[in-house]
Amino acid sequence: MTNGLTSQPAHLQLRALDRREISSRELLDLHLERIDASTVNAVVTRDDDAARQAARAADDRRVHGERTGVLDGLPLTIKDSFETANLRTTSGSEDLKDHVPKQDADAVTRLRHQGAVIMGKTNTPAYCQDLHTDNTLFGPTLNPHDPARTVGGSSGGPAAAVAAHLTPADLGSDLAGSLRLPAHYCGVYGLRPTHGLVPARGHIPRPPGWLTSSDMVTPGPLARHPRDLDLLLAALTTPSASENTPWRVDLSAPNKSIDQLRIAIWAEDPNCPVDRATTKALASIETALSRIGAVVRHTAGPVNLVDSTRLFEQLLHATATATSSDEAAAEELAASRALKDDDTSPRAGFLRHRTQTHRTWLRADEERARLRENWQRFFIEHDVLITPAAPTPAIPAGSRTLVVDGHERSFFDQTGWSNLASHIGLPSLVIPVAKTLEGQPIGVQIVGPPYADRALLALADELTPLLQPSAQAS
């Protein structure tokens, strides 16, 4: 059994540890062997000695009945944008090639506190700023399903590592679909938790040493089964001892079975069209749900996609300016002032958002609050919303165009559906549901009201056995 254990989901690996069918040290070595043999270039920095020491400690705890947390002894990898104590953290940038933090990011501290064995770091584009995972420091990460296809970004290394069975789970991050797009392209499960549940201090960008982060970036887990995400969510929402806080998060378990849920499907929108394969995958979800008696309704969406995207882009560009140098900020301000009033080019919008006044941002934040109210009203009538995860399966590696059924679209339409939830802070889960004839995974996105994270995972868990075998997790 242990020879095939690395292909099993995390919760089964933990069960094998608890039953003493394998030690943490042995399980770690099995994963390290897979990483050694892999050609996808997902794990870019290793921590073998420290990982073996942590695994031995977990084994000793089990011998003495002193299990420390829900992940005790489980080997994991971490996206290279999260600072890790005494382990190089580059965020994919040459500027940080020698950066070795003295302390963990808060989310990493929580994982260690729950017994996770950190065995290495996974690849990301420089400063997490691309929808392809490639950089001059480590090179490109390849899609395990087809090396000619992209893994997406910026959590492409984590998604590829999970899909290739190099790790049972990984800690990624999501601002503009950075976790969910790679999960979709690589055929794994990826959760963007309700914003604020998981602390982002120690995530780069911001620069090393900053205590604050973007008002939209959210750390979240990737894995091969929804039950694994539930375990990691529990770990990531449990404060470590060093946080010295009296509060605890209690995300209630769902009180409805899948056949009692009021499920809305937003299958298409002319402003972000999807291809035939994606449409077929959404139809298969509807068929599976209807077969077991779930109430499924089609919707045109709780918000206008164009308005939501415009506001998202405004807030995104604003939060990205925090670390600009004074010189760069001055140059952008001068360029913005030189724009003609009728200039509606993408560059003009970018500059205006980057140099908006605080008053303008406050009004945008008010618009965000009103948009959030629209979502809240929607979730009075519906329990969850299912949408496409992206317009197509994985696009060619390195491509700067997106083609949907023969029609060229904006490259950034890849995250058009995921960005609906990004600036609102809603929990959003991508699950694999089908494959193309060429074997490319297709996922869907499930969005819920704030703090419904576990309800989304429970729905995914019940859906998994209803899907075709090629889409099911082990």
Secondary structure, 3 states (H helix, E strand, C coil): CHHHHHHCCHHHHHHHHHCCCCCHHHHHHHHHHHHHHCCCCCEEEECHHHHHHHHHHHHHHHHCCCCCCCCCCCEEEEECCECECCECCCCCCHHHCCCCCCCCCHHHHHHHHCCCEEEEEECCCHHHCCCCCCCCCCCCCCCCCCCCECCCCCCHHHHHHHHCCCCCEEEEEECCCCCHHHHHHHCCEEEECCCCCCCCCCECCCCCCCCCCCCCCEEEEEECCHHHHHHHHHHHCCCCHHHCCCCCCCCCCCCCCHHHCEEEECCCCCCCCCCHHHHHHHHHHHHHHHHCCCEEEECCCCCCHHHHHHHHHHHHHHHHHHHCCHHHHHHHHHHHHCCCCCCCCHHHHHHHHHCCCHHHHHHHHHHHHHHHHHHHHHHHHCCEEEEECCCCCCCECCCCCEEECCEEECHHHHHCCCHHHHCCCCCEEEEEEEECCCCCEEEEEEECCCCCHHHHHHHHHHHHHHCCHHHCCC
